[in-house]
């Protein structure tokens, strides 16, 4: 119990003159200098990719991928290609600028880079757009088949968090693989803020991927997810411990997230940690904590809840209340 007689009733002294703007500026200058002095390498943070610029890139790419549903194109089929070409040119120009910024950010460590390196990455990315569209289509179809509440595929593409996160991830994953990891990571965090779904752009995800509801889903960098996999909300595909804090071997340090085989279903609240393999066609029930491999065609669930008779229930409540009182 707090002895309130020892607490002074006197108010804290208030400075006669509040700190000036100049004082705050000087304090911030000291904080910046301390931070920069602690960094091992000095990087040009002015070259860091722009969040605003990448939001524009995603909007333009979405319009090019889905001109009518996301691009709001209302012209004829003959005019559609011209609309897509215009959006794509603008998207790739903006994307090249952001990739060039990322390359500049790493220049201190990597040394000079080829003048057309950013343009090359952007062109190689453009070559993946057809595959991105087909994979997102398969994800939307999987959601329509898996959710009886869905009224149309258009509703899923525009409204469903899982489909939106999938679109962002399919784009970010290709950029990650092509050598623009910061640009890719910014895209994944944009999706996370919008949907509550956190997928690292390095994660490999097969076709017909469906995240139902989605909030709280986390998929780590080295996770591998097969085809036709379904996850529910608050599922984590994570690592067992941060790299650098254990003496794990090379495989465990760098391949540290789960592998899910084809046609796996993981229900809400389940956490799967480490480089474990969930065999194809397996079902993992809700709120399971899993650290080991699961064979193919398995069903893994927690024990069912036990309903106590009324008298036993009253006795248990009494025990819990007495415990809480102490």
C-alpha positions, 0 to 999 in steps of 0.5 A, a space after each residue: 500500500 502506498 503511504 500517501 503522507 510521504 507524497 509531497 503536495 507541492 507542484 513541480 517547479 515550472 521554468 520561468 521561461 519555456 525553452 525556445 525553438 532555437 533550444 529545441 533545434 540545438 537539442 535535435 542537432 545534438 541527437 542527430 550528431 550522436 546517431 550519425 557518429 554511432 553508425 558504421 557506414 555513412 549512407 546517403 539517406 536522401 537517396 532512400 526510396 520514396 514512400 510517396 513515389 512507390 504508392 504512385 507506382 503501385 497505383 499505376 501498376 494496379 491500373 495496368 494489371 486490372 484496367 477496368 476493375 482497378 484502373 477504372 477504364 471505361 473505353 472499348 477493347 480496342 482502346 484498352 491496350 493503349 490505356 495499359 501502355 500509358 499506365 505501364 510507361 508511367 509506372 516503370 519510369 517512376 519505378 526506375 527512379 525509386 530503384 536508382 535511389 535504392 542503388 544510390 543508397 547502397 553505393 558506399 558499400 557496393 561501389 559504383 554501379 552501371 548507369 543503366 542498372 535501374 533501367 535493367 531491373 525495371 525492364 526485367 520486372 516488366 517481363 514478369 507482369 503477365 505472370 503476376 497477373 495470372 498468379 493474382 487471378 488464381 488467388 482471387 479465384 481461390 478466395 471465391 471458391 473458398 469463401 461462400 460469403 463472396 458474391 463475385 471475383 470483382 468484390 474480392 479483388 477490390 475489397 478482400 484484404 487477402 487479395 490486396 495483400 497478394 497483389 502487393 506481395 506478387 509485385 514486391 516478390 519479383 522486385 526483391 528477387 531482381 535486386 531491389 529489396 528496399 523498394 520491395 520491403 516498402 511495398 510490403 509494409 504499405 500492404 501491411 498498413 492497409 490490410 494488417 497482413 505482413 508478408 516479407 517480400 522474400 517469401 515464396 508463395 505458390 498459386 491459388 493462395 487464399 488468406 481468409 479475413 487476414 488480420 494479423 497474418 505474418 509470413 517470414 522471409 524464407 517461408 515457402 508456401 505451396 499451391 492452393 494453401 489457405 490461411 486464416 487470421 492471426 496465423 504466424 509462419 515465423 522463425 524460432 529465434 532471431 539470427 545472431 542470438 543462437 548457435 544455429 547452423 547455416 541452414 537454420 540461420 538462413 532457412 529459418 521459416 516454415 515450409 507448407 506443402 500444397 493444399 495445406 489449411 491453417 486455421 486461426 491463431 496458429 503459430 508455426 516456427 522454424 524450418 519445419 515442413 507441413 506435409 501436403 494436404 494437411 490441416 492444422 487447427 486453430 491456436 496450435 503452437 507448432 515446432 516440428 514437422 507434420 507428415 502429409 495428409 495429417 490433421 493436427 488440433 488441440 484437445 476439445 474444450 471440456 464442459 464441466 457439470 454445473 456443480 463442478 463449474 461453480 467449484 472451479 469459479 470459487 477456486 479461481 476467485 479465491 486465487 485472484 483475491 490473493 
